Amino acid sequence: MGLIQQWRDSKAQELHREGIRLLNRGRAQDAEPVAREAVRIRSKVFGPDDATTLASRVVWARALERLQRRAEAEAELREVLRLAPDPTGRGELVRRARLGLAQVQVRTGRAEEARAEAVLLLELAGQVDVEYTHAAMEVEAAALGTLGRHAEAVARWTELEAAAAAGGVGVRVLKAQSDRTQALVYLGRFQEAEAQARALMDVAASGGPGGVLLGMAARNALVLSLAGRGRAVEAEAETRTAVEQAAGIAGLDARFLLTARLGLARALNAQGRHDEALSALRPALERPTPDPVGEEELEAALHLVAAVTLLGLGKDAAPSLEKSSELCRRTLGPNHHRALEVGTLRGRVLAAQGRLPEAREALRANAAAWQEHFGEGHPKTRAAQQALAELG
């Protein structure tokens, strides 16, 4: 290798490492051009199918996925698998690419494909690589949640927590606990969710693994569990703390602030303070588009809460409801908690428009779905039944 090639190789290695570092710090927008340049240099020096080039393409794909350029990310990952020397083998490059592909699939609503990819990754990792085994379990649990199979997701998160805990209480264990807590909220198991959320907040406050982000995720689950038990005033106090905390951290992923604002709006809506709820949502609703950091599932929640707020104010909630419904159809299974929430609200909006036969039909089907998938005693099942009863 000549001196110029050696210099280029050294530069590409530096860019590759910098791209990973930026991604690990949540700075995907900065990581993307860095990783892209590493791919360009390595392709020129070593060729497009060299292992180092393919490794940089995986990092680039990760950055693209974080920026919601998911079609591009998937194309890169599939090309990596096509060019890999042993695309069906157990090499780390293949495992990285398959993990990235599964993550793209679960975040684009293709949960069944993601589960299949996760199962394959579990087979490839075997007992050789615990890291990829645990990552595959994460994807499978997330896919189950996306499909609306929340009880199965809870079981998988519990299994992952136990498996990961063998190496000590690290970030993966705490993340599994956090994700499990969110699923417990969906299932209406609010007391369990509240206890787990408070425990995670204590870990975060003590400086344990996961830090501030773990604390914010746990607080969001706490807010939802409090609101689910009718403790909206307490939920409001927690969300105001969350909003203040998220707004005060420079460079924080915007999703955390949006999540906090959604929690505040939910708590205010529960108290009939819809004007204040709309004010809490306005920064998110009026932000420039496209948003490079938003997630479609989170966007679906934003427009759902906005629709609830507008309906409470006696305003036209249909456009916000349709946006939420579209996003749910694109990214979530039909029996996901949020998709069924949209169904309940659709019946209420139809009723507000005076379209009573359509409202009855929609709410009858929605109440039946809640009962089938979440049980007679779930609060949202009762809410759907009540909305239907109010139509007479």
N, C-alpha and C positions, 0 to 999 in steps of 0.2 A: 504494500500500500504506500503510495507516494505521500509527500508531506501535505499536499493540498487535501487529499482524501482523508488523511489522518486528522487534519484540522476540522474538516467537515463532519467526520465521525464524532469527534469530541464535542463539536457544537450541537450535533443532533442529540447526543446523550444528555447534554446539559438541558436542552429544550424538552426532551422527553421527561426528565426528572422534574423540571419546573412545571410542566403540564400536570403531572400527578400531584405535586404539592399544591398547586392552585385549586385543583378539583377537591382535594381533601379539606381545603379551607372554604369550600362553598363558592368559589369564584369561577364559575364555569365560563362566564363571558370572557374573562381574561385567559382562561386555559385553552379555549378553542383555537385562537390563532397560533398560540405557542405549539400546541400539539400538531396542528396542520402543517406548520413549518418543519417540525421534526419529521413528519411523514414525507414531505417534499424532498428534504435533504437525503434521507435514508433511501428513498426510491431512486434518486439520482446516483447515489454512491454505490448501493448494494443491489438495487433492483426491487421491483414491487412485491416480489414473493419471498424476499429474505425475511428470516424470523424477526430481526430487529425492526424492519419496516412494518411487519404485521403487528408487532407489539405496540408500536406507536399509533397504528391505525385503530387499535382497540381503545387506547387512551383518547384519541380524537373522537371516536364514536361515543365514549362516555360523556365527553363535553357536549357533543351534539344532542345527546339524549337529555341532558340536564337543561339545555336551552329549548327543549320541546321540538327540536328539529329531528323528530323521531324517524321519519321515513329515511332521511339521510343516514342516521345512526344505524338503522337496520340494514341499509344497503352496504355500509362499510363492514358491519359484522358478518354479513353473509359472504362478502367478498373475502374477508379474512379466512372464513371456514372453507371457501372454495380453493384458496391458494395455499392453505396450510398443508405441510407435507403429509400429515396424518389426520385428516379432519374428523375421523371417528375414533381417534385414539385418546389416550389419557394425558397428553401433554398439557402443561399449564396454559399455553397459548390457546388451545382449544377450549379449555375450561373457562378461561376469561371471556372468550368470545361467546360461548353458549350462555354463560351467566348474563352477559350484557344483553343478548338477544331475548332471554326470558324476561329481563327487567323491562325492556322496551315493550314486549308483548303484553305484560300485565298492566302497563301504564297506558296502553292504547285499547284497553277493553277486550283484549284477546286472551282471556284468562285461561281457557281450555288449552290453547297453544302453549301458554306460559307454564301451565302445570306439566304438560308433556315434556317440555324442554327441561324443567326442573327435575323431573324423574330421571331423564337421561343424564343430567349432570350429576345426580346422586350416584348413578351407576358408574360414571366415569371417575368420580372422586373416590368412591369406595372408602376404604380405611386409610387411603394414602394421604389424603389432604382434607383434614378436618375443617379448615377454613371454607373450602368450597362446598363441603357437605352442609355446613351450617347456612351458608349463603343460599344454597338450593332450597333448604327447608324454609328459609325466609320467603323466598319467591313463591313456594307452594302455599304457604299460609296466606300471603297477600292475595294470591289468585283465588283461594277459597273465599276470602273476604269480599273480593271484587264480584264474585259470583253470587254474593248474598248468603253464602253458607257459613254464617258467622259462628255457629256452634262448633262446626268442624275446624274453623280457623282458630278458635280459642284452644281447642285440643292440640292443634299443631303448634301454636305459639308456646303452650305449656310444655310440649315435648322438646321444642327447641331450647327453651329456657333451661330445662333439666340437662340436656346434652351439652349446652355451652357452659353451664355452671361447673362442669368437671374441670375446667381450666381456671376457675376462680370467677368472682363476680366482676365481669368486665362490661364493656359497652354493649356487646351483643346480647348478653343476659338482660341488661336493663332495657335495651330496645325491645326485646321480646316481651318483657313485662309491660312496657308502655303500649305496644301494639295490642297485646292481649287485653289491656285495660280498656282501650277504645272499643274492641269487639264486645266486651262485657256491657258497655254502655248501650251499644246497638241492641243487645239481647234484653235490655231492661233490668240487668242485674246491678242496680245502681249502688247498693251498699258495698258489694265486693269491689266495684270500680272505684268508689270513693276511697275505700281503705287502701287499695293499691296505689291510687294516684297520690295520696298523702305520703305514703311510704317513699315513693319515687321522688317527690318534691323534697323530702328530708335528705335523701341521698344527694340530690343536686345541690341543696343548700350547704351540705357539709363538704363540698368540694370533691365529691366522688366522681367516678367515670361518667361521662355524658354531659356533665356541666350544665350550662345555662339552657341549652337546647332540650335536654332531657326534662329540666324543670318546667319549661314552657309547654312541652307536649303533655306532661303530667297535669299541669294546671288546666289545660284545655279539657282533658278527660274529667277532671274534678268539676269544672264548670258544667259540663253536660250532665254529669251524674247528679249534681245539686239541682239543676233545672228540671231534670226528669222526675225528681222527688218533690217538686213544687216549691223548692227553696230558692226562688228567683232573686230575692234580695241579696242572699249570700253569694249567689252566682254572679250577680252584678259587681259586687265588691271584688271578687276574684278576677273578673275580666278587666276591671279598671286597672288593677295592679299589672295584669298581663299586657295591656295596651301600653301603659307607661313604660314598662320594662322593655318591650319590643321596640318602641319608638326611640328609646334612648341608647340603643346599641348600634353604632355605626357599622355599616356593611352587612348587617344581619339579613339573611334570606327573607325577602319580602313576604313569603308565605306565612311566616310566624306572626307578623303584624296583621295580615289579613285574617288569619285564624282567630287572633285575639279580638279583632273588631267584630267578627261574626258571632263570637261568644257573647260579646256585650250586646249586640243587637238582639240576639235570641232572648237574653235575660230581660231586656227592656220590653220586647214584644210580649213576654209572659206577664208583664205588669201593666200592659195596655198603654205603654208609653211609646207609641209608634213614631211620633215626630222625632223623638230623641234617637230611636233606633235608626231612622232614615239618615239622620245626621252622622251617626256612627259609621254607616255604610257608604256615605257619599264619597269619601276619598277613594275607596276601592272601585265604586261604580263609575267615577269620573276620571280615573287614571288613563293615561294614554294607552292605546292599543296598537299593535299587539303587545301583550305583556310577556317579556322574556323569562320571567321567573314563576309565573303562575302554573298551577296544575289543573287539568281539566276537571278532576273530581272536586277540587276546592272551588273552582269556578262554578260548578253545578250547585254547590252549597251556597255560594254567594248569591246567585240568582234566585235560589229557593227562599232564602231568608228575606231577600228584597221583595219577593212576591208576597210573602206573609205580611211584611210590613206595609206594603201598598194596599193589600186587601184590608188590613186593619184601619187604614186611613180612608177607606172608601174610594180609593183610586184604582185605575186600571192595572191589574196585576198580571194580565194575560201575557204580555210580551216577556216579562221576567220569567214567568212560569214556563213558557215555551222554550226559552233559552236553557233553563235548567233541565227540562225534559230532554231536549236534544243532546245535551252533554251527558246526561245519565244514560241515554240509549247508546251513546258512542263508547262509553267507558265502563259501565257497570252492568251487572246482570239484572234481569227484570225483577228479581226478588231481593235486591239489595235494600237495606234500610232506607237509604236516601231515595231510591227510585219509588218505593212505596209511599214515602212522605210526599213526593211530587204527586202521586196518584190521589192521595187524600185531598191535597190542596186543589187539584184540578176539579174535583167534585164541588168543593166550596166556591171556586171561581165561577163555575158554570151556574151554580145556584144564584150567586150574586148578579149574574147576567140575566137571570130570569129564565134560564134554559133548564127547567126543573126535571123533565123526563130524562134528559141527557145526564144531569147531575145525579139522579137516583141510580141510573144504570152504572155510571162510573164509580159511585161510592159503594154500591152493592158488590161489585167485582173487587174493589180495593179492600173493603172490609173482610171479604172472604180470603183474599191473599194474605192480609195481615194475620188472620186467625190460623191459616194453614202453616205459615212459615215462622210465626213468632209466638203463637199461642193465644188463647182466650184472655189470659191475664196481663198481657203486655200493654203498657199504657197507650201505645200508638194503635193497638187493636181497638181498645175501648174508645179512643178519640175518633177513629174511623167509623165505628158503630154509632157513636153519638152524632157525628155529622150527618149520617144517613137518617137517624131517628128524627133529627130536627126538620127534615124535609116533609115529614108526615106521611 
